[in-house]
């Protein structure tokens, strides 16, 4: 935890900075805050994938995949809120029901 003296020094330095540098410091402070927050992303992609993958037809199709198959499926964007359908090549169908694309 920062001491009150450290906060006073920072406040003094901030008051002397030009506006464009204050904006940069504010950006950096926001970055630091977000860097130390670990979001729970476990279920974020579920809504984006539910329409295409959570169906009986999809379950049945996955049971028949073999190496060499090409599928078209939803791939989530990095924010995990939406997905786009893209092709994927099945490299291997593993014994435990997993696949390598």
WOPEVEN-V971140 format. One record per backbone hydrogen bond with DSSP energy under -1.0 kcal/mol. CO is the residue of the C=O (numbers start at 1). NH is the residue of the N-H. If there is no record, write none. Layout:
<<CO NH> <CO NH>>
//
This chain:
<<3 7> <4 8> <5 9> <6 10> <7 11> <8 12> <9 13> <10 14> <11 15> <18 22> <19 23> <20 24> <21 25> <22 26> <23 27> <24 28> <25 29> <26 30> <27 31> <28 32> <29 33> <30 34> <31 35> <32 36> <34 37> <39 41> <43 46> <45 49> <46 50> <49 53> <50 54> <53 55> <55 59> <56 60> <57 61> <58 62> <61 64> <66 69> <69 90> <71 88> <73 86> <75 84> <77 80> <82 77> <84 75> <86 73> <88 71> <90 68> <92 100> <94 97> <98 94> <100 91> <100 92>>
//
